[in-house]
Amino acid sequence: MELQSLGKFRLVRPLAVRSSVFHLFLARHEDDPEAAPPAYVVKLLPSGSGPEHAILAAQFEHEIRLYQAFNHPGIPSAHAEGAQNGVRYLVLDAIDGCDLAVLLGHDVGSPRGLSKEIAVYIMGQLADALHHVHTAEAEDKGKLVELNVVHRDICPANVLLSRTGQVMLADYNSATSIWLARESDMSQAGSKAYMAPERVVGTAAATVSSDIFGLAVMLWEMLKGQRCFKADDDLKTMDAIVKFDAGHPSRRLPGLSTKLAEIVRKNLDRDPARRYANAYQVLQRLAQCPEAAAAERAQQELGALVVEASAKAMA
């Protein structure tokens, strides 16, 4: 029998997902009027068995705990979680808009760029949210502990944009923290085209620095209007990452301010030790860019672009 509700939430319609395992539905709370726009997204993991499903279930439990621990306007809020008929589910905010991959034309294989002001605005919002993720704490066994969260899948598909220009960092199913048991971890989790070189060439664990590299790849793509590392297959993509030279970005991205060029160059460096130490440092440097002065206008312009992109995606 097809699911129509989970807990107190009525499922309205399915949403497209990258995963073949998880399902997403727009949903309404049972107390919401039928005419009201759906305000929630339900992420669910269908029932299953075997070792592989056990790992997926453990990763989903981990993601649920992380969402419950976060408290930041740039991260979707968790409203409910539960299990019904063998289905485990999580209820999150619905974002009325599209993801950054759609806005940049990645979903249709036709990349486009954004203005420097909009790119800096988006990157500032993401850096702020990512700083919260990396420094998150929670009460564990009666004491406050650092969770040591690393997102591991910083990519445009996980950046949600609203029609009012709000920017959200979502999808923590690939994340790691002190709460994720080693036997449930997938060390190579993440999108290949946004992985840092140290993760591509060996067995180095994902770190704060590798998340920052993913931010820098997205910044490059927003400014350039082209994919940075995407190739015909994963091996060619990884080869492009390893061979990339981040020096002199202003030659390939003309018109950048000195500060913005520095942010691109340092955080796309192959050596993680030469990148910024943390996402807060990225945020500080972005605030010093002259392009950051137009943040309010950039937010409004971003909202207009999201409205346009969303309409095209639904056509």
ZAKOL-564179 format. One line per 5 residues: number of its first residue (from 1); for each residue x, y, z of N, C-alpha, C, O, CB. Coordinates in steps of 0.2 Angstrom, whole numbers. Glycine has a CB too. Example, Ala and Ser with C-alpha at 12.3 -4.5 7.8 and 13.67 -1.06 7.14 Angstrom:
ZAKOL-564179
1 = 66/-28/39/62/-22/39/66/-16/39/71/-17/42/57/-22/45; 64/-11/35/68/-5/36/64/0/39/67/6/40/70/-3/29
This chain:
ZAKOL-564179
1 = 4/-6/0/0/0/0/4/6/0/9/7/4/-5/0/6; 3/11/-4/7/17/-5/6/22/1/0/23/4/5/21/-11; 12/24/4/11/29/10/8/35/8/9/38/3/18/30/12; 3/37/12/0/44/12/2/48/17/1/55/17/-7/43/11; 4/46/23/6/50/28/11/46/33/12/40/33/0/52/33
6 = 15/50/36/20/48/41/19/52/47/21/58/47/28/48/38; 18/49/53/16/53/59/11/58/58/5/56/55/23/56/61; 12/64/59/7/69/59/8/73/52/5/78/51/7/74/64; 11/70/47/13/74/41/10/70/35/11/64/34/21/75/40; 6/74/31/3/71/25/8/72/19/10/78/18/-4/74/24
11 = 9/67/16/14/67/10/10/70/4/4/68/2/17/60/8; 13/75/1/9/78/-5/12/76/-11/8/74/-16/10/86/-4; 18/76/-13/21/73/-19/28/72/-18/32/75/-14/20/78/-25; 31/67/-22/38/65/-21/42/71/-25/40/74/-29/39/59/-25; 48/71/-22/53/76/-25/59/72/-28/60/66/-26/56/81/-20
16 = 62/74/-33/68/71/-36/74/71/-31/75/75/-28/70/75/-43; 77/65/-31/83/64/-27/89/61/-31/88/58/-36/81/60/-21; 95/62/-29/101/59/-32/102/52/-30/104/48/-33/107/63/-30; 99/51/-24/100/44/-21/95/39/-23/89/41/-24/100/44/-13; 97/33/-24/92/28/-26/89/24/-20/85/20/-21/95/23/-31
21 = 92/26/-14/90/23/-8/84/27/-4/79/25/-2/96/22/-4; 86/34/-3/82/38/1/76/41/-4/77/41/-10/86/43/4; 71/43/-1/65/46/-4/63/52/-1/64/53/5/59/41/-4; 61/57/-5/59/64/-2/52/65/-4/50/64/-10/64/69/-5; 48/68/0/42/70/-1/40/77/2/42/79/7/36/65/2
26 = 37/81/-2/34/87/1/28/85/5/25/81/4/32/92/-5; 27/89/11/22/87/16/19/93/19/22/98/20/25/82/21; 13/91/22/10/96/26/9/93/33/8/87/34/3/98/23; 9/97/38/7/95/45/-1/94/44/-5/97/41/8/100/50; -3/89/48/-10/87/48/-15/93/50/-21/93/48/-12/81/52
31 = -12/98/54/-16/103/56/-16/109/51/-20/114/51/-14/106/62; -12/109/46/-11/114/41/-17/113/36/-19/108/34/-5/113/37; -20/119/34/-26/119/29/-23/116/22/-17/117/20/-29/126/28; -28/113/19/-26/109/12/-24/114/7/-20/113/3/-32/106/10; -26/120/8/-24/125/3/-17/128/4/-14/132/0/-29/131/2
36 = -14/127/10/-8/130/12/-2/127/8/-3/121/7/-7/130/19; 3/131/6/8/127/2/12/122/7/12/124/13/13/133/0; 14/117/5/18/112/9/24/115/12/28/118/8/20/106/5; 25/115/19/30/118/22/36/114/24/41/116/27/27/122/28; 35/107/23/40/102/25/42/98/20/39/96/15/37/98/31
41 = 48/95/21/51/89/17/52/83/21/55/84/27/57/91/13; 49/78/19/50/71/23/55/67/19/55/66/13/44/67/24; 61/66/23/66/61/20/65/54/23/65/54/29/73/64/21; 64/49/19/63/43/22/68/37/19/70/38/14/56/41/21; 69/32/23/73/26/22/68/20/22/66/19/28/79/25/26
46 = 66/17/16/62/12/17/65/6/20/71/6/21/60/9/9; 61/1/23/63/-5/26/67/-9/22/67/-9/16/57/-9/29; 72/-13/25/76/-17/21/80/-22/26/78/-22/32/81/-13/17; 84/-26/23/88/-30/28/95/-31/25/97/-29/19/84/-37/28; 99/-35/29/106/-36/26/111/-31/29/109/-26/31/106/-37/19
51 = 117/-33/28/123/-28/30/123/-21/27/124/-16/30/130/-31/29; 122/-21/20/122/-15/17/116/-10/20/117/-4/21/121/-16/9; 110/-13/21/105/-9/23/106/-6/30/104/-1/32/98/-12/23; 110/-11/34/111/-9/41/116/-3/41/115/2/46/115/-15/45; 121/-2/36/125/4/36/121/10/34/122/15/37/131/2/31
56 = 117/9/29/112/15/27/108/17/33/107/23/34/108/13/21; 106/13/37/101/14/42/105/18/48/103/23/51/98/8/45; 112/16/49/116/19/54/118/26/51/118/31/56/122/15/55; 119/27/45/121/33/42/115/38/43/116/44/44/123/33/35; 109/36/42/103/40/42/102/42/50/100/48/51/97/36/40
61 = 103/37/54/102/39/61/107/44/63/105/49/67/103/33/66; 113/44/60/118/49/62/116/56/59/117/61/62/125/47/59; 113/56/53/111/62/50/105/65/54/105/71/55/109/61/43; 101/61/56/95/64/61/98/67/67/96/72/69/90/58/63; 103/64/70/106/67/76/109/73/75/109/78/79/111/62/79
66 = 113/74/69/116/80/67/111/86/66/112/91/69/120/79/61; 106/84/62/101/89/61/98/92/68/96/98/68/95/87/56; 97/87/72/94/89/79/99/93/83/97/98/87/92/83/83; 105/92/82/111/96/85/112/103/83/114/108/86/117/92/85; 111/104/76/112/110/73/107/115/75/101/114/76/113/110/65
71 = 109/122/75/104/127/76/106/133/73/110/138/76/103/129/84; 105/134/66/108/139/62/103/141/56/100/136/54/115/137/59; 102/147/55/97/149/50/99/147/43/95/147/38/96/157/49; 105/145/42/108/142/35/108/135/35/111/132/30/115/145/34; 104/131/40/104/124/40/96/122/41/93/125/45/108/121/45
76 = 93/118/37/86/117/38/85/114/45/89/110/47/84/111/32; 79/116/48/78/113/54/74/107/54/70/105/50/73/119/58; 76/102/59/72/96/60/66/97/64/67/100/70/77/91/63; 60/95/62/54/96/65/51/90/69/48/90/74/49/99/61; 53/84/66/51/78/69/54/72/65/57/73/60/43/77/67
81 = 54/66/69/57/60/66/54/54/69/51/55/75/65/60/68; 54/49/66/50/43/68/51/37/64/55/37/59/43/45/69; 47/32/65/47/26/61/40/23/61/36/24/66/51/20/65; 38/21/55/31/19/54/31/13/48/34/14/43/26/25/51; 28/8/50/28/2/45/35/0/43/36/-1/37/23/4/40
86 = 40/1/47/47/-1/45/50/5/41/56/4/39/47/-7/40; 47/10/40/50/16/37/53/21/42/49/23/46/45/19/32; 59/23/41/62/28/46/62/34/42/63/35/36/69/26/48; 60/40/46/59/46/42/61/52/47/62/52/53/52/47/40; 63/57/43/65/64/46/61/69/42/60/69/36/72/65/45
91 = 58/74/46/54/80/44/59/86/44/61/88/50/48/80/47; 60/90/39/64/96/38/60/101/35/54/100/32/70/94/34; 63/107/36/60/113/32/60/112/25/64/109/22/64/119/34; 54/114/21/54/114/14/57/121/12/55/126/15/47/113/11; 61/121/7/64/127/4/61/128/-3/61/125/-7/72/127/4
96 = 57/134/-3/53/136/-9/58/139/-14/60/145/-14/47/140/-8; 61/135/-19/66/137/-23/69/132/-27/66/127/-30/71/141/-20; 76/132/-28/79/127/-31/86/126/-28/88/130/-24/80/128/-39; 90/121/-30/97/120/-28/102/124/-32/100/126/-38/99/113/-27; 108/125/-30/113/129/-34/115/125/-40/116/129/-45/119/130/-30
101 = 114/119/-40/116/115/-47/111/117/-52/113/118/-58/115/107/-45; 105/118/-50/99/120/-55/101/127/-57/101/129/-63/92/119/-52; 102/131/-53/104/138/-54/110/139/-59/110/143/-63/105/143/-48; 115/135/-58/121/135/-62/120/131/-69/125/131/-72/127/133/-58; 114/128/-70/113/124/-76/117/117/-76/117/114/-81/116/128/-82
106 = 119/115/-70/123/109/-70/118/103/-72/120/98/-74/126/108/-64; 112/104/-70/107/98/-70/105/97/-78/103/91/-79/100/100/-67; 106/102/-82/105/101/-89/111/101/-93/111/101/-100/100/106/-92; 117/101/-90/123/101/-94/125/107/-97/128/107/-102/123/95/-98; 122/113/-95/123/119/-98/125/124/-93/121/128/-91/117/121/-102
111 = 132/124/-91/134/128/-85/133/136/-87/134/138/-92/141/127/-84; 132/139/-82/131/147/-82/134/150/-76/135/146/-71/124/149/-83; 137/156/-76/140/159/-70/135/164/-67/129/165/-69/146/163/-72; 137/167/-62/134/172/-58/138/178/-57/144/178/-58/131/169/-51; 135/184/-56/139/190/-54/143/189/-48/142/185/-44/134/196/-53
116 = 149/192/-48/154/192/-43/150/193/-36/151/190/-31/160/197/-44; 146/198/-36/142/200/-30/138/195/-27/137/193/-21/138/206/-31; 134/191/-32/130/186/-30/134/180/-27/132/177/-22/125/184/-36; 139/178/-31/144/173/-29/147/174/-22/147/169/-18/149/172/-34; 149/180/-21/152/182/-14/146/181/-9/147/179/-3/155/189/-14
121 = 140/183/-10/135/183/-5/133/176/-4/133/174/2/128/186/-8; 132/171/-9/131/164/-8/137/161/-4/135/157/1/130/161/-15; 143/163/-6/148/160/-2/149/162/5/151/158/9/155/161/-6; 147/168/6/147/170/13/142/167/18/143/165/23/146/178/14; 136/166/15/131/162/18/133/155/20/132/152/25/124/162/15
126 = 136/152/15/138/145/16/144/144/21/144/140/25/140/142/9; 149/149/20/154/149/25/152/149/32/154/146/37/159/154/23; 147/154/33/144/155/40/141/148/42/142/146/48/139/160/40; 137/145/38/133/139/40/139/133/41/138/129/46/128/137/34; 144/133/37/149/128/37/153/128/44/155/124/47/153/127/31
131 = 154/135/46/158/136/52/153/133/58/156/130/62/159/144/53; 147/134/58/143/131/63/143/124/63/143/121/68/135/134/62; 143/121/57/144/113/57/150/111/60/150/106/64/143/111/49; 156/114/58/162/112/60/163/113/67/167/109/70/168/115/56; 160/118/70/161/119/78/155/117/82/155/119/88/162/127/78
136 = 151/113/79/145/111/83/146/107/89/151/103/89/140/107/78; 143/108/94/143/105/101/136/102/103/131/104/100/146/109/106; 137/97/107/130/94/109/132/90/116/137/88/117/127/89/104; 126/90/120/127/86/126/127/79/125/123/76/121/121/88/131; 132/75/127/133/68/126/135/65/133/141/67/135/139/67/120
141 = 131/61/135/133/57/142/134/63/147/138/62/152/139/53/141; 130/68/147/130/72/153/135/78/152/135/82/157/131/69/159; 138/79/147/143/84/146/143/87/139/141/83/134/150/82/148; 145/93/138/145/96/131/152/94/128/157/95/131/145/104/132; 151/91/122/157/89/118/157/92/111/151/93/108/157/81/118
146 = 163/93/108/163/95/101/162/89/97/165/83/98/171/98/100; 158/90/92/156/84/88/161/83/82/161/77/79/149/86/85; 165/87/80/170/86/75/167/84/69/169/79/65/175/81/77; 162/88/67/158/86/61/162/89/54/164/94/54/151/90/61; 162/84/49/165/86/43/159/84/38/157/79/38/171/83/41
151 = 157/89/34/151/88/29/153/82/24/149/78/23/149/94/26; 158/83/20/161/78/16/157/78/9/160/75/4/161/71/18; 152/82/8/149/82/1/147/89/0/141/91/-2/143/77/1; 151/94/0/150/101/-1/150/101/-9/155/101/-12/156/106/2; 144/102/-12/143/103/-19/136/107/-20/132/107/-16/142/95/-22
156 = 135/109/-26/129/113/-28/123/110/-27/118/113/-25/130/115/-35; 122/103/-28/116/100/-26/114/100/-19/108/99/-18/116/93/-29; 119/101/-15/117/102/-7/116/109/-5/116/110/1/122/98/-3; 116/114/-9/115/121/-8/108/123/-10/107/123/-16/121/125/-11; 104/124/-5/97/126/-7/96/133/-7/98/137/-2/92/122/-2
161 = 92/136/-12/91/143/-13/84/144/-13/80/141/-16/95/145/-19; 82/149/-9/75/151/-9/73/157/-14/77/160/-16/72/153/-2; 67/158/-15/64/163/-19/65/170/-16/65/175/-19/57/162/-21; 67/170/-9/69/177/-6/77/178/-5/79/182/-2/66/177/1; 80/173/-9/88/174/-8/91/170/-2/97/172/-1/90/181/-9
166 = 87/166/1/90/163/7/94/157/5/93/154/0/84/160/12; 100/156/8/105/150/6/105/145/12/106/147/18/112/153/4; 104/139/10/104/134/15/109/128/13/109/126/8/97/131/16; 113/126/18/118/120/17/114/114/20/113/113/26/125/121/21; 113/109/15/109/103/17/112/97/16/118/96/14/102/103/13
171 = 109/91/18/111/84/16/117/82/20/123/84/18/112/83/9; 116/79/26/122/77/30/122/70/31/125/67/35/121/80/37; 120/66/25/120/59/25/128/56/24/129/51/26/116/56/20; 132/61/21/139/59/20/143/61/25/149/60/25/141/61/13; 141/65/30/145/68/35/148/63/40/145/57/41/141/73/39
176 = 153/65/43/156/61/49/156/65/55/157/71/55/163/58/46; 156/62/61/157/65/67/159/60/72/160/54/71/151/69/69; 160/62/78/161/57/84/156/52/85/157/47/88/163/61/90; 150/54/82/144/50/83/144/44/78/140/39/79/138/54/83; 147/44/73/147/39/67/152/34/69/158/35/69/148/42/60
181 = 150/28/70/154/22/71/158/20/65/156/21/59/150/16/73; 164/18/66/169/17/60/166/12/56/167/12/49/176/14/63; 163/7/58/160/1/54/154/4/50/152/0/45/158/-4/58; 151/10/51/146/13/47/148/18/43/144/21/39/140/15/52; 155/20/43/158/25/39/159/23/32/162/17/31/164/28/42
186 = 158/27/27/161/26/20/166/32/19/164/38/17/155/26/15; 172/30/19/177/35/19/178/40/13/180/45/13/184/32/20; 175/37/7/175/40/1/169/43/-1/167/45/-7/177/36/-5; 164/45/4/158/48/3/159/55/0/164/58/2/154/48/10; 155/57/-4/155/63/-7/155/63/-15/156/58/-18/161/67/-5
191 = 154/69/-18/154/70/-25/161/71/-27/165/76/-25/149/76/-27; 163/67/-32/170/67/-34/172/74/-37/178/75/-35/171/62/-40; 168/77/-40/171/84/-43/172/89/-38/174/95/-40/165/86/-48; 170/88/-32/171/93/-27/176/90/-21/176/93/-16/165/95/-24; 179/85/-22/184/82/-17/190/85/-18/193/87/-23/184/74/-19
196 = 193/86/-12/200/89/-11/205/84/-14/204/78/-13/202/91/-4; 211/86/-16/216/82/-19/218/77/-14/220/71/-16/222/86/-21; 219/79/-8/222/74/-3/217/68/-2/219/63/1/223/77/4; 210/69/-3/206/63/-3/206/59/-9/204/53/-9/199/66/-1; 208/62/-15/208/59/-21/214/54/-22/213/49/-24/207/64/-27
201 = 219/56/-20/226/53/-21/227/47/-16/232/43/-17/231/58/-21; 224/47/-10/226/42/-5/220/41/-1/214/41/-3/232/44/-1; 222/39/5/217/37/10/216/42/16/213/41/21/218/30/13; 218/48/14/217/54/19/210/55/21/206/55/17/220/60/17; 209/56/28/202/57/30/200/64/28/204/68/27/202/56/38
206 = 193/65/27/191/71/26/191/76/32/191/73/38/183/71/24; 193/82/31/194/87/36/190/93/35/187/94/30/202/88/37; 191/98/40/188/105/39/191/107/32/188/111/28/190/109/45; 198/106/31/201/109/25/198/106/19/198/110/14/208/108/25; 196/100/19/194/97/12/187/100/11/185/100/5/193/89/13
211 = 183/101/16/176/105/15/177/112/12/173/114/8/172/105/22; 182/115/15/184/122/12/186/122/5/184/126/1/189/125/16; 189/116/3/191/115/-4/185/115/-8/184/118/-14/196/109/-5; 180/111/-6/173/110/-10/170/117/-10/167/119/-16/169/106/-6; 170/121/-5/168/128/-6/171/132/-11/168/135/-15/168/132/1
216 = 178/131/-12/181/135/-17/180/133/-24/180/137/-28/189/134/-15; 179/126/-25/177/124/-31/170/127/-33/170/129/-39/176/116/-31; 165/127/-29/159/130/-31/160/138/-32/157/140/-37/154/129/-25; 164/141/-28/165/148/-30/168/149/-37/166/154/-40/170/151/-24; 173/145/-39/176/145/-45/170/144/-50/170/148/-55/181/140/-46
221 = 166/139/-50/161/138/-54/156/144/-55/153/145/-61/157/131/-53; 154/147/-49/150/152/-50/153/158/-53/149/162/-57/148/155/-43; 159/159/-52/162/165/-56/164/164/-63/164/168/-67/169/167/-52; 166/158/-64/168/156/-71/163/154/-76/163/155/-82/173/150/-71; 157/151/-73/152/149/-77/154/143/-81/151/141/-86/150/154/-82
226 = 158/139/-78/160/133/-81/162/128/-75/163/130/-70/167/133/-85; 161/121/-77/163/116/-72/171/117/-71/174/118/-75/161/109/-74; 173/116/-64/180/116/-63/183/109/-64/189/110/-67/181/118/-55; 181/104/-62/184/97/-63/180/92/-66/183/87/-68/186/95/-56; 174/93/-68/169/88/-70/172/86/-77/173/89/-82/162/91/-71
231 = 173/79/-78/176/76/-84/171/70/-86/166/69/-83/183/73/-83; 173/66/-91/169/61/-93/168/55/-88/162/52/-89/172/58/-100; 172/54/-84/171/49/-79/175/51/-73/179/56/-73/174/42/-82; 174/47/-67/177/49/-61/185/49/-61/188/53/-58/175/44/-56; 188/44/-65/195/44/-65/198/50/-68/203/53/-66/197/38/-69
236 = 195/52/-74/197/59/-77/196/65/-73/200/69/-72/194/59/-84; 190/65/-69/189/70/-64/194/70/-59/196/76/-57/182/69/-61; 196/65/-56/201/65/-51/207/67/-53/211/70/-50/201/58/-47; 209/65/-59/215/67/-62/216/74/-63/221/77/-62/216/63/-69; 210/77/-65/210/84/-66/211/88/-59/214/93/-59/203/86/-69
241 = 208/85/-54/209/88/-47/216/88/-45/219/93/-43/205/84/-42; 219/83/-46/226/82/-44/231/86/-48/236/89/-45/229/75/-45; 230/88/-54/234/91/-58/232/99/-59/236/103/-62/234/89/-65; 227/101/-55/225/108/-56/230/113/-52/233/111/-47/218/109/-52; 231/118/-56/236/123/-53/231/130/-51/228/133/-56/241/125/-58
246 = 231/131/-45/227/137/-43/230/143/-43/227/149/-42/225/136/-36; 236/144/-45/240/150/-46/237/155/-51/234/153/-56/247/149/-47; 238/161/-49/235/167/-54/228/166/-56/227/166/-62/240/167/-60; 223/165/-52/216/164/-54/214/170/-58/209/170/-62/212/163/-48; 216/176/-57/214/182/-60/215/182/-68/212/185/-71/217/189/-57
251 = 220/178/-70/221/177/-77/215/173/-80/213/174/-86/227/173/-78; 212/168/-76/207/164/-79/200/167/-77/195/165/-80/208/157/-77; 200/171/-72/194/174/-69/195/181/-69/196/184/-63/192/171/-62; 195/185/-75/197/192/-75/191/196/-71/186/194/-71/197/194/-82; 194/202/-68/189/206/-65/188/205/-57/184/209/-54/183/206/-68
256 = 192/200/-55/191/199/-47/195/204/-43/201/207/-46/194/192/-46; 193/206/-38/196/210/-33/202/206/-30/202/200/-31/192/213/-27; 207/209/-28/213/206/-25/211/201/-19/214/195/-19/218/211/-22; 206/203/-15/204/199/-10/201/192/-12/202/187/-10/200/203/-5; 196/193/-17/192/188/-20/197/183/-23/196/177/-23/187/190/-24
261 = 202/186/-27/207/181/-30/211/177/-25/212/171/-27/212/186/-35; 212/180/-20/216/177/-14/212/171/-12/215/166/-10/218/181/-9; 206/172/-11/201/167/-8/201/161/-13/201/155/-10/194/170/-7; 200/162/-19/200/157/-24/207/153/-24/207/147/-24/199/160/-31; 212/157/-24/219/154/-25/221/150/-19/223/144/-20/224/159/-26
266 = 220/152/-13/222/149/-7/218/143/-6/221/138/-4/222/154/-1; 212/143/-7/207/137/-5/207/132/-10/204/127/-9/201/140/-3; 209/133/-16/210/128/-21/217/125/-22/219/121/-26/208/131/-28; 221/127/-17/228/125/-17/228/117/-15/224/114/-11/232/128/-11; 233/113/-19/233/106/-18/235/104/-11/234/99/-8/238/103/-23
271 = 239/109/-7/241/108/-1/236/110/4/235/116/5/248/111/0; 233/106/8/228/108/13/231/113/18/227/117/21/225/103/17; 238/113/20/241/117/25/241/124/22/241/129/26/248/115/26; 240/126/16/240/132/13/233/135/12/233/141/10/244/132/6; 228/131/13/221/134/13/220/138/20/224/137/24/216/128/12
276 = 214/142/20/212/145/26/211/139/31/209/134/30/206/149/25; 212/141/37/212/137/43/205/134/44/204/128/47/215/140/49; 200/138/43/193/136/45/188/140/41/190/145/37/192/137/52; 182/139/41/177/142/37/175/149/40/173/153/36/170/138/37; 177/150/46/176/157/49/181/162/45/179/168/44/177/157/56
281 = 187/159/44/192/164/41/190/165/34/191/171/31/199/160/41; 187/160/30/184/161/24/179/167/24/179/172/20/181/155/21; 174/167/29/169/172/30/172/179/31/170/184/28/165/170/36; 177/179/35/181/185/37/184/188/30/183/194/29/186/185/42; 187/184/26/190/187/20/185/189/15/186/194/11/195/181/17
286 = 179/185/15/174/187/10/171/194/12/169/198/8/168/182/10; 170/195/19/168/202/21/172/207/19/170/213/19/167/201/28; 178/206/18/183/211/16/183/213/9/186/218/6/190/209/18; 180/208/5/180/209/-3/175/215/-4/170/216/-1/177/203/-6; 177/219/-9/173/225/-11/166/222/-14/161/226/-14/176/229/-16
291 = 166/216/-17/160/213/-19/155/212/-14/149/211/-15/162/207/-23; 157/212/-8/153/210/-2/148/216/0/144/215/3/157/208/4; 150/222/-3/147/228/-1/139/228/-3/135/232/-1/150/234/-3; 138/224/-9/131/224/-12/127/218/-9/123/215/-13/132/224/-19; 128/216/-3/125/210/-1/117/210/-1/114/205/-3/127/208/6
296 = 115/215/1/107/216/1/104/216/-6/100/212/-7/105/222/5; 108/219/-10/105/219/-17/107/212/-20/102/210/-24/109/225/-22; 112/209/-19/114/202/-21/109/197/-19/107/193/-23/121/200/-19; 106/198/-13/101/193/-10/95/194/-15/92/189/-16/100/195/-3; 93/200/-16/87/201/-20/88/199/-27/83/196/-30/85/209/-20
301 = 93/200/-30/95/198/-37/95/190/-37/92/187/-42/101/201/-39; 98/187/-32/98/180/-31/91/177/-31/89/172/-35/102/177/-25; 86/180/-27/80/178/-26/76/178/-33/72/173/-35/76/182/-22; 77/183/-37/74/184/-44/77/178/-48/73/175/-52/76/191/-47; 83/177/-48/86/171/-52/83/165/-50/82/160/-55/94/171/-51
306 = 82/164/-44/79/157/-41/72/156/-44/70/151/-46/79/157/-34; 68/162/-44/61/162/-46/61/160/-54/57/155/-56/58/169/-45; 66/163/-57/66/161/-65/68/154/-66/65/151/-70/71/166/-68; 73/152/-62/76/145/-63/71/140/-61/70/135/-64/82/144/-59; 67/141/-56/62/136/-53/56/136/-58/54/130/-59/59/139/-47
311 = 54/141/-61/49/141/-66/51/137/-72/47/133/-75/47/148/-69; 58/138/-75/60/134/-80/61/126/-79/59/122/-83/67/136/-82; 63/125/-72/63/118/-70/56/114/-70/56/108/-71/67/117/-64; 51/118/-69/44/115/-68/41/115/-75/36/112/-75/40/119/-63; 44/119/-80/40/119/-86/40/113/-90/38/112/-96/43/125/-90
